[in-house]
Amino acid sequence: MKKFNQSLVVVAMLASLTPVAASAATTAITNVKVYTSTEQGVLDSATVVIEDGKIISVNAEQPNDTVVIADNIINAQGSVLTPGFIGSMNYLGLVEIGQEKMTRDVNAKDADISFDPSLAFNPKSSAIAFARKGGISRNIVVPGGGESIFSGQAIEVELTGHWDSVVATEKAVLVQLGAVHEGSRIIGMQQLINKLEARQTALAADKQADAKKADATKPPSKEELLLNAVLAGDITMVVDVDRASDILQLINLKARFNLDLVLLKAADAIVVAEQLAAANIPVVMDAMRNLPESFDSLHNSLDNAGKLSKAGVKVILATPGDAHGIYGLRYAAGNAVANGMDYNQAMASITANVADIFHLDAGRIATGKPADMVLWSGDPFEYSSAIQTMWINGEVQNMQSRQDELRDRYIQKSTMPQAYTQ
């Protein structure tokens, strides 16, 4: 007698009996190795079912005679299924051609904390389709800022290429600290402390003021509103910093103002890993950063990601400031594994950890989560592995990029003049 997976049978029955459910096709990926990025860990020979853009079932290993019923069935034949990878802290959608200023919307002299990249984000950028080929389904986009210590805000986007692909703004505010070409690093740190102190004092005064007096005051500025949210813990503060002494100052600020604090780049984080772990401060870093770029970054090393993770620091692997290299995020994760990082921690560093730190509804293969998933021919951290199918919110994505079109154009014979084809 054949065994049936009851959850899948119920899905199929509902789809056939009710007109509402019938309009939402179910897709089952069977016989697949699933990196869930959840407590379930890695599931072999599993089945994942999606419907209406959501994951509705994640079942562990099924008996060989189990009958799976769904509108579409994909027998993965042992291929690998991962959450869609999540890029972060880059300029994707803000830069088309790096050397052409008219296509760069990253920096502005007058940029401040309100600098909002969603106002310039281009979902049709050719770099987005190329990023999808690296398994990236979502991204945290940031601007480069200007002369202020505040670079602006971070936004969350889906890499569908649709016009409505900006999911949320104000996911974080960005701060740049550390060495400067002229003057002293003291100024930046002091400005941050002064602004937080001023806002904290103003908020305390507002609580003491009566409602009539509060009504008479002028509306708060955008900076004041954002700093209010930072002090309330509603918005993450991401600080671009490298030197250990600066990092220790920030650990004190987190405790003093109860900040939701994240460090970016943090070359010296390895020197104060114990303190960062105790303070529960995550680090967003480039796993391939291994040269002493300045006196602030003498501790760059390929094994930093693994060491930080083992010390208890939550790590996000990223390609900070890049717009086109985000495609290689999976290779950076693979290199982190090669240099001592646990494989599952590396997977989490580009999926679940990003979702947790920036409060995204993504990054895991679990019931109820958006169906952001990638089916790989093999280990996604290996160069030889390729994407077989990619879903974002349950929608199968087009994996053709401009680079593919250029390749096809130049390798085929043509009757066009040589100047066109060569």
C-alpha positions in Angstrom: 0.0 0.0 0.0 1.4 3.4 -1.0 2.0 6.0 1.7 0.7 9.6 1.1 1.9 12.8 2.5 -1.3 14.2 4.0 -0.4 17.8 3.9 0.2 17.6 0.1 -2.9 15.6 -0.5 -4.9 18.2 1.4 -3.4 21.0 -0.7 -4.4 19.2 -3.9 -7.9 18.5 -2.6 -8.5 22.1 -1.7 -7.2 23.2 -5.1 -9.6 20.9 -6.9 -12.7 21.5 -4.7 -12.8 25.3 -4.1 -12.7 28.0 -6.8 -10.6 30.3 -4.7 -7.8 27.8 -4.1 -8.0 26.6 -7.7 -6.8 30.0 -8.9 -3.6 29.6 -6.8 -1.5 26.9 -8.4 0.7 24.7 -6.1 4.3 23.8 -7.0 6.1 21.0 -5.3 9.8 20.5 -5.4 10.5 16.9 -4.5 13.6 14.8 -3.9 15.6 17.9 -3.0 18.4 18.7 -0.5 17.2 21.8 1.4 19.3 24.2 3.3 16.5 25.7 5.4 18.5 28.3 7.4 16.2 27.3 10.3 16.5 25.0 13.3 15.6 22.1 10.9 19.0 22.5 9.4 19.7 20.5 6.1 17.0 18.2 4.9 17.8 15.4 2.4 15.3 14.0 -0.1 12.8 16.6 1.1 9.7 18.1 -0.5 8.9 21.8 -0.5 5.5 23.1 -1.6 4.7 26.7 -2.6 1.4 28.4 -3.3 0.4 32.0 -3.9 3.9 33.2 -3.3 4.3 31.5 0.0 5.9 28.3 1.3 3.1 26.2 2.6 4.9 22.9 3.4 8.4 21.8 4.2 8.6 18.0 4.7 11.6 16.0 5.7 12.8 12.9 3.9 9.8 11.1 2.2 9.5 7.4 1.6 10.2 6.3 -2.0 6.6 5.3 -2.5 5.1 8.6 -1.2 2.7 10.1 -3.7 3.0 13.9 -4.1 0.0 15.7 -5.7 0.3 19.3 -6.8 -0.4 21.4 -9.9 3.3 21.5 -10.8 5.8 18.9 -9.6 9.6 19.4 -10.0 11.7 16.3 -9.3 14.9 17.9 -8.2 16.8 14.6 -8.4 19.0 15.5 -5.5 19.7 19.1 -6.5 20.2 21.7 -3.8 17.5 24.2 -2.7 18.5 27.3 -0.7 16.7 30.5 0.4 17.3 33.3 -2.0 20.5 35.0 -1.0 20.3 38.5 0.4 22.8 41.2 -0.5 23.5 44.2 1.7 25.2 47.5 2.0 25.8 48.0 -1.7 24.8 50.5 -4.4 22.8 48.1 -6.6 20.2 50.0 -8.7 22.0 53.3 -8.0 24.9 52.8 -10.5 24.7 51.7 -14.1 28.2 52.5 -15.3 30.7 53.3 -12.6 32.9 55.7 -14.7 29.9 57.6 -16.1 28.8 60.3 -13.5 25.3 60.7 -15.1 24.5 57.1 -14.1 25.7 57.3 -10.5 23.2 58.3 -7.9 25.2 57.3 -4.9 26.8 60.4 -3.5 25.8 64.1 -2.9 27.8 66.8 -1.1 24.7 67.8 0.9 23.5 64.3 1.7 22.4 63.8 5.3 20.5 61.3 7.4 17.4 61.7 5.2 19.2 60.7 2.0 16.8 58.1 0.6 18.1 55.8 -2.2 14.5 54.7 -3.0 14.0 58.0 -4.8 16.6 57.0 -7.4 16.5 53.2 -7.3 16.3 51.7 -10.8 14.7 48.2 -10.9 15.6 48.0 -14.6 19.3 48.3 -14.0 21.2 45.7 -16.0 23.2 44.9 -12.7 20.0 43.5 -11.1 19.5 40.7 -13.6 23.2 39.9 -13.3 22.8 39.8 -9.5 20.0 37.3 -9.8 22.4 35.0 -11.6 24.3 34.8 -8.3 21.2 33.7 -6.5 20.4 37.1 -5.0 16.7 37.6 -4.5 16.7 40.6 -2.1 19.0 43.3 -1.3 19.7 46.1 1.3 20.6 49.1 -0.9 22.5 52.0 0.7 23.8 55.4 -0.6 27.3 56.7 -0.3 26.4 59.9 1.5 28.3 63.2 1.4 30.1 65.4 4.0 27.9 64.6 6.9 28.7 61.7 9.3 25.2 60.4 8.2 25.3 58.7 4.8 21.6 58.3 4.6 19.1 55.5 4.8 19.0 51.8 3.8 16.2 50.3 1.8 15.0 46.8 1.1 14.3 45.7 -2.5 13.3 42.6 -4.3 15.3 41.7 -7.4 12.3 41.0 -9.6 13.0 43.9 -11.9 9.4 45.1 -11.3 8.7 48.8 -10.9 7.2 48.1 -7.4 10.3 46.2 -6.2 11.1 48.6 -3.3 9.7 46.7 -0.3 10.5 49.1 2.5 12.5 52.3 3.2 14.1 53.4 6.5 15.5 49.9 7.2 18.6 51.5 8.8 20.5 54.8 9.1 24.1 54.9 8.1 27.0 56.5 9.9 30.6 56.9 8.7 33.3 57.2 11.4 37.0 56.7 11.7 40.1 58.3 10.0 39.6 61.4 7.9 41.9 63.0 5.3 41.9 66.3 7.2 41.2 66.9 10.8 40.6 64.4 13.5 38.4 61.3 13.9 37.3 62.9 17.2 34.9 65.2 15.4 32.8 62.4 13.8 32.4 60.5 17.0 31.7 63.7 19.0 29.0 64.7 16.5 27.3 61.4 16.8 27.4 61.5 20.6 26.1 65.1 20.6 23.2 64.4 18.3 22.1 61.3 20.3 22.4 63.3 23.6 20.4 66.2 22.2 17.6 63.9 20.9 17.5 62.0 24.1 17.2 65.2 26.1 14.5 66.6 23.8 12.5 63.4 24.0 12.7 63.5 27.8 11.5 67.1 27.8 8.6 66.2 25.5 7.4 63.6 27.9 7.3 66.1 30.7 5.6 68.8 28.7 1.8 69.0 28.8 -0.2 68.2 25.7 -1.1 71.9 25.1 2.5 73.0 25.0 3.4 70.0 22.8 0.8 71.0 20.2 2.3 74.5 20.0 5.8 73.3 19.1 6.9 73.1 15.5 6.9 69.7 13.8 10.1 67.7 14.2 12.6 67.6 11.3 13.3 64.4 9.4 16.6 64.0 11.2 14.8 64.4 14.6 12.2 61.8 13.6 14.8 59.3 12.4 17.0 59.8 15.5 13.9 59.3 17.7 13.3 56.0 16.0 17.0 55.1 16.5 16.8 55.8 20.2 13.5 53.9 20.4 15.2 50.9 18.8 12.8 51.0 15.9 15.5 51.6 13.3 18.9 50.0 13.1 22.0 52.2 13.1 24.8 50.8 10.8 28.2 52.4 11.5 31.0 52.1 9.0 34.1 51.8 11.1 37.3 49.8 11.2 39.7 50.6 14.2 39.3 48.7 17.4 39.4 51.8 19.6 36.4 53.3 17.6 34.6 50.0 17.9 35.0 50.0 21.7 33.5 53.6 21.8 30.5 52.3 19.9 30.0 49.4 22.2 29.7 52.0 25.0 27.3 54.0 23.0 25.1 51.0 22.4 24.8 50.4 26.1 24.3 54.0 26.9 21.6 54.7 24.4 20.2 51.2 24.0 20.9 51.2 20.2 20.1 48.5 17.7 23.7 48.8 16.4 25.4 47.0 13.5 29.1 47.4 12.4 30.0 47.7 8.8 33.4 46.5 7.5 35.0 46.4 11.0 38.5 45.2 10.1 39.5 45.3 13.7 36.4 43.4 14.9 38.5 40.3 15.4 40.6 42.2 18.0 37.5 42.9 20.2 35.4 39.8 19.1 34.7 38.9 22.8 33.3 42.3 23.6 31.2 42.4 20.4 29.7 39.0 21.2 28.9 40.0 24.8 27.3 43.2 23.5 25.3 41.3 20.8 26.6 43.6 18.0 26.5 42.0 14.5 29.2 42.7 11.9 28.6 43.2 8.1 31.9 42.4 6.4 33.6 41.5 3.1 35.1 38.0 3.5 37.6 38.7 0.7 39.1 41.8 2.4 42.5 40.6 3.3 44.9 43.5 2.8 45.9 46.4 5.2 44.2 49.2 3.3 45.0 51.8 6.0 46.3 52.1 9.5 42.7 51.5 10.6 42.5 48.1 8.9 45.7 46.3 9.7 43.8 43.2 10.9 42.1 42.3 7.6 42.3 38.6 7.0 40.5 35.9 5.0 39.8 33.9 8.2 38.2 36.8 10.1 34.6 35.7 9.2 35.1 32.3 10.6 36.9 33.5 13.7 34.2 36.1 14.5 31.4 33.5 13.9 33.1 31.0 16.2 33.5 33.8 18.9 29.7 34.2 18.9 29.4 37.3 16.7 26.6 37.3 14.2 28.2 37.8 10.8 26.7 39.1 7.5 28.8 38.5 4.4 28.5 41.3 1.9 30.2 43.3 -0.9 30.0 46.7 0.7 29.8 49.7 -1.7 29.7 47.5 -4.8 26.9 47.5 -7.5 28.1 44.9 -10.0 30.2 42.5 -7.9 27.2 41.4 -5.8 26.9 38.5 -8.2 30.0 36.9 -6.5 28.5 36.9 -3.0 28.2 33.1 -3.0 31.9 32.8 -3.9 32.8 35.0 -1.0 30.8 32.7 1.3 32.6 29.7 -0.2 36.0 31.3 0.5 34.9 32.0 4.0 34.2 28.3 4.4 37.6 27.5 2.9 39.2 29.7 5.5 37.5 28.2 8.6 33.9 29.4 8.7 31.3 26.7 9.4 29.3 25.9 6.2 25.9 26.5 7.8 27.0 29.7 9.4 28.2 30.9 6.0 24.8 30.0 4.5 23.1 31.9 7.4 25.4 34.9 6.8 23.8 35.6 3.4 20.3 34.5 4.3 18.8 34.2 7.8 21.3 36.6 9.5 20.6 39.4 7.1 16.9 38.8 7.6 17.2 38.9 11.4 19.4 42.0 11.6 17.4 44.1 9.1 14.0 42.7 10.1 13.1 41.1 6.8 10.4 38.6 6.1 12.8 36.4 4.1 16.0 34.4 4.3 14.5 31.0 5.4 12.8 28.0 3.8 10.0 27.6 6.3 6.2 27.4 6.3 4.6 30.8 5.9 7.7 32.5 4.5 7.8 34.2 1.1 8.9 31.7 -1.6 12.3 33.2 -2.3 14.2 30.1 -3.2 17.0 29.0 -5.6 17.4 25.5 -7.0 21.0 24.7 -7.7 22.7 22.0 -9.7 25.1 21.4 -6.8 26.8 23.2 -3.9 26.0 26.9 -4.4 29.4 27.9 -3.0 31.2 26.0 -5.8 32.0 27.8 -9.1 30.8 24.8 -11.2 27.2 24.9 -9.7 24.5 26.7 -11.7 21.0 27.9 -11.0 18.3 25.6 -12.4 15.3 27.7 -11.2 14.9 30.8 -9.1 11.7 32.0 -7.4 11.0 35.4 -5.8 7.7 35.5 -4.0 6.8 32.3 -5.8 7.4 33.8 -9.2 9.9 32.0 -11.5 12.6 34.5 -12.5 14.1 35.1 -15.9 17.8 34.2 -15.6 18.9 35.9 -18.8 21.2 39.0 -18.3 22.7 41.6 -20.5 26.0 39.7 -20.2 24.3 36.6 -21.7 22.9 38.6 -24.5 26.3 40.1 -25.3 27.9 36.7 -25.2 25.3 35.3 -27.6 25.6 38.3 -29.9 29.4 38.1 -30.3 29.9 34.3 -30.6 27.4 33.8 -33.4 28.2 34.3 -37.1 26.6 37.4 -38.6 26.2 39.2 -41.9 26.7 42.5 -40.1 30.0 44.4 -40.6 32.9 43.2 -38.5 32.9 46.4 -36.4 29.5 45.3 -35.1 30.4 41.7 -34.3 34.0 42.1 -33.0 
